[in-house]
Amino acid sequence: MSSTSVKPNMLPPGLVSNLQDVLSKRGGGDQPTEPSTSEAAEDPVDSSKPIVLVTNGDGIDSPGLTYLVEALVRQGLYNVHVCAPQSDKSVSGHSVTLRETVSVSSAEINGATAYEVAGTPVDCVSLALSGALFSWSKPLLVISGINRGSNCGHHMLYSGVVAGAREALISGVPSLSISLNWRKDESQENDFKDAVAVCLPLINAAIRDIEKGEFPKSCFLNIEIPSSPLSNKGFKITKQSTWRSTPSWQAVSANRYPPGHFMNSQQSLGIQLAQLGRDASAAGAARRVTTQKKNVEIESTGAAGKSDFERVKKYFRLEFADKEQENTDEDLDFRALESGFVSVTPLSLSPHLESDTQTAASNWIASALQEQ
């Protein structure tokens, strides 16, 4: 049975009413029909099915999100809604967009109500839970992922996909963040489909027990899937490590990499557009700072500041290099992942997970996995 989608009326109700009055007084042509409200134009929600919100850090067109949403829709058990960044925001951390207008556009994902947002994963979750975008404001579960690349240890602080799940927890909504340990020149897009097959039973168990009130309430779960998902050694309850890649800033030639040049030709269009936005913002800020400095110098000394031509400009590029870890604790997230296990780490809003929260989460994970 086919359904006809109706676009929301974007005109203010007062303006619509005034236009109706004008048209009716003219007496010409057919009378305009009564406009539908934004609520009436909303895609209907089956109240018998729980609402699941999906976001990510890699962007709405990423295969990890696509395969996950398709699998959730295919089960027919949930109302699946998507609110995800329109471009790659995988290392945006827990950043939000302030003092700027955020654009939102509808997106086509079969079986799901989807929007792409010109913002970060935290923007997406915050907006979705605000009640301003959807007709609901609190889904049963928020799933952030599946991310391209692992997020163990301190990488969680940089991670946009982990931040999406953390924002849900801040708002009191249970959440999961999911990442695939993507390996360059080895991993393939179909690995995301296998990763979905691995984590879907845990997602279903979480939704079932949230409805029963048995899911841990003071934490969210960070799930790390090994690079060969179907060859995993099983699930392992882990602790967050202090592992991180080593940051390396490399000086680059201004002649080789002039302003506006994108160093990695393989970067997605989303990353390039994001870089353009950052460059434009940085340029604007630099102009303002330069103007302020010149004004101060003129007022205090009567001498103008240096021209842009005289200023020294340098260019750097940040890269991360993996390093060997000395910690051999097999219960740490990165150790379990390297050993081929699916790492499941409970994370709270506190820097240190309380022992009772750790115990409750560990007990739930153990019982959920026994039933699979």
Disulfide bonds with the S-S distance in Angstrom:
none
